[in-house]
Amino acid sequence: MELKILGLSLALFLVGCPGGGTGKEDSTGEGGPSDCVEEDGDGWCTSEGDCDDNDASISPDAAEICDGLDNDCDGTIDEGVTTTFYRDVDTDGFGNAAESTPACEQPEGYVTNG
């Protein structure tokens, strides 16, 4: 008898959860079965905004790192993590503010001092 009650309670719980108990909503945002097939184990699939479902380090929850990739799937690469370097033609340690480039690593002939 207790097993039947436990089973019924579990069934009612799953019916009341969006996505059938998966915690994920379908594409309409109303819950129910999701068409999400999650490939890389990061908890996101492409239909939910994962821009690379073959790499678990890339998802909408990921932190952006300076690597030439869009780690957080917001459509922008390396935003907020690059450094601006200034071209230093005369090698005096002071760059030209009119000639700058954002980069992850200091390019040859560039300095951080504009």
C-alpha positions in Angstrom: 0.0 0.0 0.0 2.8 2.4 0.9 4.5 1.7 -2.4 1.3 2.5 -4.3 1.0 5.9 -2.5 4.7 6.7 -3.2 4.3 5.8 -6.8 1.1 7.9 -7.1 2.8 10.9 -5.3 5.7 10.7 -7.7 3.4 10.5 -10.8 1.5 13.6 -9.6 4.8 15.4 -8.9 6.0 14.7 -12.4 2.8 15.8 -14.0 3.0 19.2 -12.2 6.6 19.9 -13.2 7.4 21.8 -16.4 9.0 19.6 -19.0 7.7 16.4 -17.4 10.0 16.6 -14.4 13.1 17.5 -16.4 13.1 21.1 -15.2 13.2 22.3 -18.8 10.4 24.0 -20.6 9.5 23.3 -24.2 10.1 26.0 -26.9 6.7 27.6 -26.1 7.7 28.2 -22.5 4.7 26.3 -21.3 6.3 23.2 -20.1 5.7 19.7 -21.4 8.0 17.5 -23.4 11.1 19.3 -24.6 12.7 18.8 -28.0 16.0 19.4 -26.3 18.7 16.9 -26.9 21.7 17.8 -24.8 24.9 16.5 -26.3 27.9 17.7 -24.2 26.7 17.5 -20.6 26.6 21.2 -19.8 22.9 21.3 -19.2 22.1 23.3 -22.3 21.1 22.2 -25.8 21.0 24.2 -29.0 17.3 24.9 -28.9 17.9 26.6 -25.5 20.8 28.8 -26.7 23.9 26.5 -26.5 25.9 27.8 -29.5 28.3 24.7 -29.4 26.6 21.6 -28.0 29.8 19.6 -28.6 31.8 21.6 -26.1 30.8 21.6 -22.4 32.8 24.7 -21.7 30.6 26.7 -24.0 27.0 27.6 -23.0 24.8 30.5 -22.0 26.0 30.0 -18.4 29.7 29.9 -19.2 32.1 32.8 -18.3 33.7 34.5 -21.3 37.4 33.9 -21.5 40.0 35.3 -23.8 40.3 32.5 -26.4 38.8 33.7 -29.7 35.5 31.9 -29.0 32.0 33.0 -27.9 32.1 31.1 -24.6 28.8 32.5 -23.2 26.8 32.3 -26.5 25.8 35.9 -26.6 27.0 36.5 -30.2 30.2 38.4 -29.2 33.7 36.9 -29.0 35.9 37.8 -26.0 33.9 40.7 -24.9 35.1 42.3 -21.7 38.2 40.1 -21.5 40.6 41.6 -24.0 43.3 44.2 -23.3 43.8 47.3 -25.6 47.3 47.5 -27.0 48.8 50.5 -28.7 51.3 50.4 -31.6 54.8 51.6 -30.5 56.8 52.2 -33.7 59.7 54.0 -32.0 59.9 51.4 -29.1 59.9 54.1 -26.5 57.3 52.3 -24.4 54.5 54.7 -25.4 52.1 53.6 -28.0 50.0 55.6 -30.5 46.5 56.1 -29.2 45.3 56.3 -32.8 46.6 52.8 -33.6 45.2 50.3 -31.1 44.0 46.7 -31.2 42.1 44.6 -28.6 43.8 41.3 -28.0 44.2 38.5 -25.5 48.0 38.6 -25.6 50.4 41.5 -26.4 51.2 41.7 -30.1 54.8 42.3 -31.1 55.4 46.1 -31.5 52.5 47.0 -29.2 52.4 48.3 -25.6 49.6 48.8 -23.0 50.5 52.4 -22.6 48.7 54.6 -25.1 
